[in-house]
Amino acid sequence: MRNYESWGRYPKATHDVLRMDWRDMALPPDSGKSMLPFGNGRSYGDCCLNDQGTLVATRGLDRFMTFDAGTGILRCEAGVLLSEVLELVVPRGWFPPVTPGTQFVTIGGAVANDVHGKNHHRAGTFGRHVNRFELLRSDGTRLQCSSTENSDWFCATVGGLGLTGLITWVELQLKAISGPLIDQESIRYGRLEEFFQLSLESDATYEYTVAWIDCAASGDSFGRGLFFRANHAPVTAATRTPRQRRLAVPFTPPFSLINGLSLRAFNELYFRRAREGNAIVHYEPYFYPLDAVGEWNRIYGPRGFLQYQCVVPPAAAEAAVTELLKRIAASGTGSFLAVLKVFADRAPAGILSFPRAGTTLALDFPNRGAATFSLLDRLDDIVAAAGGAVYPAKDARMSGVRFRQYFPHWQSMLPRIDPKFSSGFWRRVME
Ligand SMILES: Cc1cc2nc3c(=O)[nH]c(=O)nc-3n(C[C@H](O)[C@H](O)[C@H](O)COP(=O)(O)OP(=O)(O)OC[C@H]3O[C@@H](n4cnc5c(N)ncnc54)[C@H](O)[C@@H]3O)c2cc1C
């Protein structure tokens, strides 16, 4: 029996589970409980949870339907994992047009959160590359949706957090590549302004840009980090490029292994030991370094953890990120996994799509109860004052007031929400 929990292992929830194994299956009959599609539980908070309700588990929808190796158009069921897509298409010279930092998401989940990757400045979000999909509503209606057919349903469902119905299959336009290798460069930077400078000069010539930031640093070290920029390597790049070895955290320790001391020590070591310069690497360690450690979410102990990912608009970015980092460093908490990236100004694919022009900061916090929630509320104050937003895929606690500020078009979603669908996230922000 698999556990239907989210990646942050907070909040806890209890569900009835219905497995969807065939795309022509009907949704469960009305039991008086609401339902919600569940992909692979790689969302951190409660957008994939439906406490006391029904989860419609989609991993059984795992079939490829059509793939044209000439055009790179792939049609597959919604429960296919991105890792399975990669296995099929990379040897044939194609790559997902946008990929999040784990390959263990379903294609349906990637659409429903309109995920983004290190190439947002070039490619926008995942939804931009979806040609069409089928949406199954609780009344049995099946809608084919694209930017020209049922386009209102398309925009509500891309980034729609599973609330408009169940996506049964998706057709995607993949991106041509010459091979599985990535040509990456790592650059150490000492101050936040250098990060912005590096982003500015790299976005035109590098397809992928992202930075790690030392969120525990203060004083002279404040704002330091590592900037990574990369392109797909030409086919001639010859090198030994191992795929990733996989380890796993075998059990949940009784308490979080991440504390202020271990975090500062780890960050110091990571910053000092990092190898600068160019390297040709396999796409797995480049895009999915965290996937090398199975169930790494256990290191935060039984109470789980919360991820906080926000975006702040360009004009306010440097000041707001500085304030956020100072607040986090002063709290003595935060995580090794702190990521900074500049998003480009691209029209959102969905009504509730999170990415927008600005700088995004993402990091994990061990769940220490009230102290953690209070810190995240203070971070919200900074983000809201800057005119930014917090990512629902990573969230387990934002208030309804904040949600409506962050997503001013939320009311356009209401007529598209399936009356039998709901989630923990949605009930919270609609309170
Ligand atoms: C290590 C790690 C790194 C990550 N990096 C990134 C990143 O770089 N960028 C980014 O954007 N995200 C990132 N994420 C978040 C992740 O990409 C998203 O949360 C993604 O949506 C998870 O997909 P899933 O299949 O696990 O879906 P779930 O988490 O199970 O569900 C996510 C949402 O999709 C809905 N849903 C799932 N399947 C369907 C369906 N068939 N029809 C309708 N709705 C459906 C659910 O109801 C829920 O609202 C990361 C997560 C992890 C754990």
The ligand as a Tripos MOL2 file, in Angstrom:
@<TRIPOS>MOLECULE
LIG
   53    58     1     0     0
SMALL
NO_CHARGES

@<TRIPOS>ATOM
      1 C1         12.5470   17.6600   -5.4330 C.3       1 LIG1
      2 C2         11.4380   18.4640   -6.0730 C.ar      1 LIG1
      3 C3         11.7650   19.4620   -6.9670 C.ar      1 LIG1
      4 C4         10.7470   20.2160   -7.5720 C.ar      1 LIG1
      5 N1         11.1180   21.1890   -8.4470 N.ar      1 LIG1
      6 C5         10.1560   21.9320   -9.0310 C.ar      1 LIG1
      7 C6         10.5000   22.9300   -9.9760 C.ar      1 LIG1
      8 O1         11.6800   23.1430  -10.2970 O.2       1 LIG1
      9 N2          9.5040   23.6340  -10.5680 N.ar      1 LIG1
     10 C7          8.1840   23.3960  -10.2670 C.ar      1 LIG1
     11 O2          7.3210   24.0570  -10.8500 O.2       1 LIG1
     12 N3          7.8280   22.4560   -9.3630 N.ar      1 LIG1
     13 C8          8.7810   21.7310   -8.7560 C.ar      1 LIG1
     14 N4          8.4270   20.7550   -7.8610 N.ar      1 LIG1
     15 C9          6.9990   20.5430   -7.5770 C.3       1 LIG1
     16 C10         6.3720   19.5190   -8.5290 C.3       1 LIG1
     17 O3          6.8990   19.6590   -9.8270 O.3       1 LIG1
     18 C11         4.8710   19.7720   -8.6320 C.3       1 LIG1
     19 O4          4.2860   19.8040   -7.3640 O.3       1 LIG1
     20 C12         4.1610   18.7290   -9.4960 C.3       1 LIG1
     21 O5          2.8730   19.2030   -9.7770 O.3       1 LIG1
     22 C13         4.0420   17.3740   -8.7970 C.3       1 LIG1
     23 O6          3.4600   16.4410   -9.6960 O.3       1 LIG1
     24 P1          2.7830   15.1010   -9.1670 P.3       1 LIG1
     25 O7          2.5410   14.2320  -10.3510 O.co2     1 LIG1
     26 O8          3.5620   14.5210   -8.0600 O.co2     1 LIG1
     27 O9          1.3710   15.6360   -8.6960 O.3       1 LIG1
     28 P2          0.7210   15.7070   -7.2370 P.3       1 LIG1
     29 O10         1.6810   16.3940   -6.3370 O.co2     1 LIG1
     30 O11         0.2190   14.3800   -6.8450 O.co2     1 LIG1
     31 O12        -0.4900   16.6830   -7.5530 O.3       1 LIG1
     32 C14        -0.2400   18.0280   -7.8910 C.3       1 LIG1
     33 C15        -1.5350   18.7060   -8.3410 C.3       1 LIG1
     34 O13        -1.9090   18.1690   -9.5950 O.3       1 LIG1
     35 C16        -3.2330   17.6870   -9.5610 C.3       1 LIG1
     36 N5         -3.2660   16.5440  -10.4760 N.ar      1 LIG1
     37 C17        -2.4350   15.4650  -10.4870 C.ar      1 LIG1
     38 N6         -2.7690   14.6510  -11.5020 N.ar      1 LIG1
     39 C18        -3.8330   15.2080  -12.1430 C.ar      1 LIG1
     40 C19        -4.6600   14.8170  -13.2290 C.ar      1 LIG1
     41 N7         -4.4500   13.6940  -13.9210 N.pl3     1 LIG1
     42 N8         -5.6850   15.6330  -13.5880 N.ar      1 LIG1
     43 C20        -5.9190   16.7980  -12.9320 C.ar      1 LIG1
     44 N9         -5.1750   17.2110  -11.8830 N.ar      1 LIG1
     45 C21        -4.1420   16.4210  -11.4920 C.ar      1 LIG1
     46 C22        -3.4710   17.3230   -8.0930 C.3       1 LIG1
     47 O14        -4.8510   17.3580   -7.7680 O.3       1 LIG1
     48 C23        -2.6980   18.4360   -7.3950 C.3       1 LIG1
     49 O15        -3.4800   19.5920   -7.3010 O.3       1 LIG1
     50 C24         9.3850   19.9680   -7.2530 C.ar      1 LIG1
     51 C25         9.0660   18.9550   -6.3530 C.ar      1 LIG1
     52 C26        10.0760   18.2100   -5.7600 C.ar      1 LIG1
     53 C27         9.7030   17.1070   -4.7790 C.3       1 LIG1
@<TRIPOS>BOND
     1     1     2 1
     2     2     3 ar
     3     2    52 ar
     4     3     4 ar
     5     4     5 ar
     6     4    50 ar
     7     5     6 ar
     8     6     7 ar
     9     6    13 1
    10     7     8 2
    11     7     9 ar
    12     9    10 ar
    13    10    11 2
    14    10    12 ar
    15    12    13 ar
    16    13    14 ar
    17    14    15 1
    18    14    50 ar
    19    15    16 1
    20    16    17 1
    21    16    18 1
    22    18    19 1
    23    18    20 1
    24    20    21 1
    25    20    22 1
    26    22    23 1
    27    23    24 1
    28    24    25 2
    29    24    26 1
    30    24    27 1
    31    27    28 1
    32    28    29 2
    33    28    30 1
    34    28    31 1
    35    31    32 1
    36    32    33 1
    37    33    34 1
    38    33    48 1
    39    34    35 1
    40    35    36 1
    41    35    46 1
    42    36    37 ar
    43    36    45 ar
    44    37    38 ar
    45    38    39 ar
    46    39    40 ar
    47    39    45 ar
    48    40    41 1
    49    40    42 ar
    50    42    43 ar
    51    43    44 ar
    52    44    45 ar
    53    46    47 1
    54    46    48 1
    55    48    49 1
    56    50    51 ar
    57    51    52 ar
    58    52    53 1
@<TRIPOS>SUBSTRUCTURE
     1 LIG1         1 GROUP 0 **** ****
